[in-house]
Amino acid sequence: MRTSTTRLHLIIMLICISLISCSEKKDSIPPLLESKASIAPKEETDNINATYQKAVLALKENPDDMKQYITLGTVYILEGRITGNNTYYGNAAVNVLDRVINGQNKSDDLLFQAYSLKSTVLLNMHQFKDALDVAEKGRAISDFNSGIYGALVDANVELGHYDTAVKDCDKMINIRPDLRSYSRASYLRQIYGDNRGAIDAMKMAVESGLPGAESTEWARVTLGDLYLNIGNLDSANITYRTALVYRPNYPVAELGMAKVARARKNYDEAIEHTKAAIKLQSEAAFVTYLGDLYELKGDTGKAKEVRSDVIRLMEDGEKDQKDVLVKHNANRELAMAYLNDNNIAKALEYDQKDLNMRPDNIDANELAAWIYYRKGDYTNAKMHADKMLKTNTKNANSLYKAGVIYISAGDTVKGNQLIAEAQSINPYIDQLIINESKQRAVVQR
């Protein structure tokens, strides 16, 4: 018997993808999909719907009113964040934004807004180089706008251009110190190994936002993740719970609660929180996390079922994107899914596609290093581990992985140093990493 909850929600996600073709008709306005009322506060949902309907009515009266396409693009992006249907809403946004970009009746200001919003969509779809190119077009029109620098920071981070991202973030903060700029400063501090500084910056991001707003509670959950990274489970737990108070049924906060329970090895509790997150939002990453929890619990059969469903339905999703305006780049997600399913060859195939797009990104190199480690190719594993450590990251799980890779490659001294450093940062190293390193050590004997 397949995992019905997993299949149901992933199938729903694919149905949403299949509806994209309905939104690509040149003269039509992509509709808002029916969503669960519990995902967002009613007032927020009503406001989104009212804004959408007002723009649609205005376009019926005047199809050349470019401002309304900008409004619709903003609505689609927000709805994508709230529901998790980024593929459908991302393509809906590109549909209307390209009408501004390619239209005749537009001002520089409207063109700038269209480029700014489109770069955000491309980032959400993991089309990082295209996102950078579009954001640069926006900056060429106006180089004194905080939002465009946010897109530039994000794109350069994903492409591994970290020094450039820092410069762009500094400009962003100087223009407008707010939730968006503080949260990016936090992420860059974390990349460069300043965990405490990252926490301080994310606190500022939370404090500058409106409690209950999706962006504010996203920042609060990210703050919880930062606490988790240094082993402060109590602060992480309180932070996730606070997010759920301000924004009940917030999926990523539910997953945060699952992370705390997982660290404490309360796997049944973690599974319940993860299922709650999946029920609210059909994210493949949530379902993958559920598979990990079943493995940690010792239910390998259930873990295998969940992981097989994720792979099959993600592959179907890839096929269903043939005719979309912008394809969601799922190379990294597929590489991770195949690795979890112990299909090393397919994991390497998709990871190489990810690396070809962003060879200098530390996360892409970390995944490559771990895949080669699992394969038993310690030379290539160490090569990518070197690249993943280039920014002096202090992520405990990353350092622990690097440590076991170095030991396997013959550098026992540095490997043990990295493992000790990881454990000093966070004693709650991911048990799956520990289990894999123990199994690999047995194989090497």
C-alpha positions in Angstrom: 0.0 0.0 0.0 1.4 3.3 -1.0 1.5 6.3 1.4 -1.8 7.9 0.6 -1.1 11.2 2.2 2.1 11.6 0.3 0.6 10.6 -3.1 -2.5 12.8 -2.6 -0.6 16.0 -2.0 2.0 15.5 -4.6 -0.6 14.6 -7.2 -2.4 17.9 -6.3 0.8 19.7 -6.8 1.2 18.2 -10.3 -2.4 19.0 -11.2 -1.6 22.6 -10.4 1.4 22.4 -12.8 -0.8 21.0 -15.5 -3.1 24.0 -15.2 -0.3 26.3 -16.3 -1.2 25.8 -20.0 -4.5 27.3 -19.3 -2.7 30.5 -18.2 -0.5 30.9 -21.2 -3.2 32.0 -23.7 -2.1 35.4 -24.8 -5.2 37.3 -24.1 -6.4 35.5 -21.0 -5.7 36.5 -17.4 -4.5 33.5 -15.3 -7.0 32.7 -12.6 -6.3 32.4 -8.9 -6.5 28.7 -7.9 -8.8 27.7 -5.1 -6.7 27.4 -2.0 -7.2 26.2 1.6 -8.6 28.9 3.7 -6.5 27.7 6.7 -3.2 28.5 4.9 -3.4 32.3 5.3 -5.5 34.6 7.5 -8.9 35.4 6.0 -8.3 39.1 5.8 -5.1 38.5 3.8 -6.8 36.1 1.4 -9.7 38.5 1.0 -7.3 41.3 0.2 -5.5 39.3 -2.4 -8.7 38.3 -4.1 -10.0 41.9 -4.0 -6.8 43.2 -5.5 -6.9 40.6 -8.3 -10.6 41.2 -9.2 -10.0 45.0 -9.2 -7.1 44.6 -11.7 -9.0 42.2 -13.9 -12.0 44.6 -14.1 -9.7 47.5 -14.9 -8.1 45.6 -17.7 -11.5 44.8 -19.2 -12.1 48.5 -19.4 -8.7 49.3 -20.7 -6.5 46.4 -21.9 -3.5 48.7 -22.3 -3.4 49.7 -18.6 0.1 48.3 -17.9 -0.1 49.2 -14.2 -2.7 46.4 -13.7 -0.3 43.8 -15.1 2.2 44.9 -12.5 -0.4 44.5 -9.8 -1.3 41.1 -11.1 2.3 40.0 -11.1 2.6 41.1 -7.5 -0.5 39.1 -6.6 0.7 36.0 -8.3 4.1 36.1 -6.6 2.5 36.6 -3.2 0.0 33.8 -3.7 2.9 31.5 -4.8 4.7 32.2 -1.5 1.6 31.6 0.5 0.4 28.4 -1.2 3.7 26.9 -2.4 2.4 26.7 -6.0 5.4 28.5 -7.3 5.4 26.8 -10.7 1.8 27.8 -11.6 1.9 31.3 -10.1 5.4 31.9 -11.3 4.3 31.2 -14.9 1.2 33.3 -14.3 3.4 36.2 -13.2 5.7 35.9 -16.2 2.6 35.8 -18.5 1.5 39.3 -17.3 4.9 40.8 -16.7 6.1 40.0 -20.2 3.1 42.0 -21.5 4.7 45.0 -19.8 8.2 44.2 -20.9 7.2 43.6 -24.5 4.5 46.2 -24.7 4.5 49.6 -26.3 2.6 51.6 -23.7 5.1 51.5 -20.8 7.2 54.0 -18.8 10.7 53.4 -17.5 9.2 53.0 -14.0 6.8 50.3 -15.2 9.5 48.5 -17.1 11.7 48.6 -14.0 9.0 47.2 -11.8 8.4 44.4 -14.4 12.1 43.5 -14.4 12.2 43.6 -10.6 9.3 41.3 -10.2 10.3 38.9 -13.0 13.8 38.5 -11.4 12.0 37.4 -8.2 9.9 34.8 -10.2 13.1 33.5 -11.9 14.8 33.1 -8.5 11.8 31.2 -7.2 12.0 28.9 -10.2 15.7 28.4 -9.6 16.7 30.0 -12.9 19.5 31.9 -11.3 21.5 33.1 -14.3 18.4 34.4 -16.0 17.3 36.1 -12.7 20.7 37.9 -12.5 20.4 39.0 -16.1 16.9 40.4 -15.6 17.9 42.1 -12.3 20.8 43.8 -14.1 18.4 45.1 -16.7 16.4 46.6 -13.8 19.4 48.2 -12.2 20.4 49.8 -15.5 17.1 51.7 -15.3 17.3 52.5 -11.6 20.3 51.8 -9.3 18.8 53.3 -6.2 16.1 50.7 -5.3 16.4 48.3 -2.5 14.2 45.6 -4.1 16.4 45.2 -7.2 19.5 44.8 -5.0 17.7 42.1 -3.1 17.3 40.1 -6.4 21.0 40.8 -7.2 22.1 39.5 -3.8 20.0 36.4 -4.1 21.1 35.6 -7.6 24.8 36.1 -6.9 24.5 34.0 -3.7 23.0 31.1 -5.6 25.6 31.4 -8.4 28.4 31.4 -5.7 29.4 35.0 -6.4 29.6 35.8 -2.6 31.9 38.8 -2.6 29.6 40.5 -5.2 26.6 39.6 -3.1 28.1 41.2 0.0 28.7 44.5 -2.0 25.1 44.5 -3.3 23.8 43.8 0.2 25.7 46.7 1.6 24.1 48.9 -1.0 20.7 47.5 -0.2 21.0 48.2 3.5 22.2 51.7 2.8 19.2 52.4 0.6 16.6 50.8 2.9 17.4 49.0 6.2 14.4 46.7 6.6 13.3 43.1 6.8 14.4 42.3 3.3 17.9 43.8 3.7 18.5 42.5 7.2 17.5 39.0 6.3 20.0 39.0 3.4 22.7 40.3 5.6 21.9 37.5 8.0 22.2 34.9 5.3 25.6 36.3 4.1 26.9 36.3 7.7 26.0 32.7 8.0 27.7 31.8 4.7 30.9 33.4 6.0 30.8 31.6 9.3 29.4 34.3 11.6 26.5 32.4 13.2 26.0 34.9 16.1 26.0 37.8 13.7 23.5 36.0 11.5 21.2 35.6 14.5 21.5 39.3 15.4 20.7 40.4 11.8 17.7 38.1 11.6 16.4 39.4 14.9 16.5 42.9 13.4 14.6 41.5 10.3 11.9 40.1 12.5 11.6 43.3 14.6 11.3 45.4 11.5 8.4 43.4 10.1 4.7 43.3 10.8 3.8 40.4 13.1 1.7 37.8 11.3 2.7 38.9 7.8 4.1 36.0 5.8 7.4 37.7 5.2 7.8 38.4 9.0 7.0 34.9 10.0 9.3 33.5 7.3 12.1 35.6 8.9 11.1 34.3 12.4 11.2 30.7 11.2 14.6 31.3 9.6 15.7 32.7 13.0 14.6 29.5 14.5 16.7 27.6 12.0 19.7 29.7 13.0 19.2 28.8 16.6 18.9 25.1 15.6 22.2 25.3 13.8 24.0 26.2 17.0 22.2 23.6 19.1 19.9 26.0 20.9 16.8 23.8 20.7 14.8 25.7 23.4 15.2 29.0 21.6 14.4 27.4 18.2 11.3 25.7 19.7 10.0 29.0 21.2 10.7 30.9 17.9 8.8 28.3 15.8 5.9 28.3 18.3 5.7 32.1 18.2 5.5 32.0 14.5 2.5 29.6 14.8 0.9 32.0 17.3 1.1 35.0 14.9 0.4 32.9 11.8 -1.6 29.7 12.7 -1.1 26.7 10.4 2.1 28.2 8.9 3.6 25.2 7.1 7.3 26.1 7.5 6.8 26.8 11.2 5.2 23.3 11.5 8.3 21.9 9.8 10.4 23.9 12.2 8.7 22.1 15.1 9.5 18.8 13.3 13.2 19.8 13.2 13.3 20.3 16.9 11.6 17.0 17.6 14.0 15.3 15.2 17.0 16.8 17.0 15.6 15.5 20.3 15.0 12.1 18.6 11.2 12.3 19.2 10.5 10.9 15.7 6.8 10.2 16.2 6.3 13.9 17.1 8.4 15.0 14.2 6.4 12.9 11.8 3.1 14.4 13.0 4.4 18.0 12.6 5.7 17.1 9.1 2.4 15.6 8.1 0.7 18.7 9.3 3.0 20.8 7.1 2.4 18.6 4.1 -1.4 18.8 4.6 -1.2 22.6 4.5 1.4 22.9 1.6 2.4 20.2 -0.9 6.1 20.8 -0.9 8.3 18.0 -2.2 10.9 19.0 0.4 8.4 18.4 3.2 7.6 14.9 1.9 11.3 14.2 1.5 11.8 15.2 5.1 9.0 12.7 6.1 10.9 9.9 4.4 14.0 10.8 6.4 12.0 10.6 9.6 10.7 7.2 8.8 14.2 6.0 8.2 15.4 7.4 11.5 12.4 5.8 13.2 13.5 2.5 11.7 10.6 2.1 9.4 12.7 1.5 6.2 9.8 0.2 4.2 7.8 3.4 4.8 10.8 5.5 4.0 11.3 3.7 0.7 7.7 4.1 -0.3 7.7 7.9 0.4 11.0 8.4 -1.4 9.9 6.4 -4.4 6.7 8.4 -4.6 8.7 11.7 -4.5 11.0 10.6 -7.3 8.2 9.3 -9.6 6.0 12.4 -9.1 8.9 14.8 -9.5 9.9 13.1 -12.7 6.3 13.4 -13.9 6.4 17.0 -12.9 9.5 17.5 -15.1 7.6 16.0 -18.1 4.5 18.2 -17.5 6.7 21.4 -17.8 7.3 21.0 -21.5 5.1 23.9 -22.6 5.5 26.3 -19.6 6.9 29.8 -20.0 9.5 29.3 -17.3 10.5 25.8 -16.2 11.2 25.1 -12.5 14.8 23.9 -12.2 14.6 20.9 -10.0 18.1 19.5 -10.6 19.2 19.8 -7.0 15.9 18.4 -5.6 16.1 15.4 -7.9 19.7 14.8 -7.0 18.8 14.8 -3.4 15.8 12.6 -4.0 17.9 10.0 -5.9 20.6 10.1 -3.2 18.0 9.4 -0.5 16.8 6.5 -2.6 20.5 5.3 -2.9 20.5 5.7 -6.7 24.0 7.2 -6.8 24.3 7.3 -10.6 21.1 9.3 -11.0 22.0 11.6 -8.1 25.3 12.4 -9.8 23.6 13.0 -13.1 21.3 15.7 -11.7 23.9 17.1 -9.3 26.2 17.6 -12.3 23.5 19.6 -14.0 23.2 21.8 -10.9 27.0 22.2 -10.7 27.2 23.2 -14.4 24.8 26.0 -13.6 26.6 27.2 -10.4 30.0 25.6 -10.0 31.1 28.0 -7.2 28.0 27.6 -5.0 29.0 26.0 -1.6 25.7 24.1 -1.2 26.0 22.6 -4.7 29.5 21.5 -3.9 28.4 20.1 -0.5 25.8 17.9 -2.2 28.4 16.8 -4.8 30.9 16.0 -2.0 28.4 13.8 -0.2 27.3 12.0 -3.3 30.9 11.1 -4.2 31.4 10.1 -0.5 28.4 7.8 -0.7 29.8 6.4 -4.0 33.2 5.7 -2.3 35.0 8.2 -4.6 36.9 10.0 -1.8 39.2 12.0 -4.1 36.3 13.8 -5.8 34.5 14.0 -2.5 37.4 15.9 -0.9 37.8 18.2 -4.0 34.2 19.3 -3.6 34.5 19.5 0.2 37.4 21.9 -0.2 35.1 24.1 -2.3 32.2 23.9 0.1 34.5 25.2 2.9 35.8 28.2 1.0 33.7 30.7 2.8 34.6 29.4 6.3 31.0 28.1 6.9 30.2 27.2 10.5 27.3 25.0 9.7 27.8 22.0 12.0 26.3 19.4 9.6 28.4 20.6 6.8 31.6 20.5 8.8 30.8 17.0 10.1 30.3 15.8 6.5 33.6 17.4 5.5 35.3 15.8 8.5 34.3 12.2 7.6 35.2 12.9 3.9 38.7 14.1 4.8 39.2 11.1 7.1 38.1 8.8 4.2 40.5 10.6 1.9 43.4 10.0 4.2 43.6 13.3 6.0 42.7 12.0 9.5 44.1 15.0 11.4 42.1 17.7 9.5 39.0 15.4 9.4 39.0 14.9 13.2 39.5 18.7 13.7 36.4 19.4 11.5 34.3 16.8 13.3 35.3 18.3 16.7 34.5 21.8 15.5 31.1 20.6 14.2 30.3 19.0 17.6 31.4 22.2 19.5 29.0 24.3 17.4 26.1 21.9 17.7 26.0 18.6 19.6 22.8 17.6 17.7 24.5 16.5 14.4 22.0 15.0 12.0 21.7 11.4 12.9 21.4 10.3 9.2 24.9 11.8 8.6 26.3 10.0 11.6 24.7 6.7 10.5 26.0 7.0 7.0 29.5 7.8 8.2 29.5 4.7 10.5 28.3 2.5 7.7 31.0 3.8 5.4 33.6 3.3 8.0 32.6 -0.4 8.2 32.8 -0.7 4.4 36.3 0.7 4.4 37.7 -1.8 6.9 
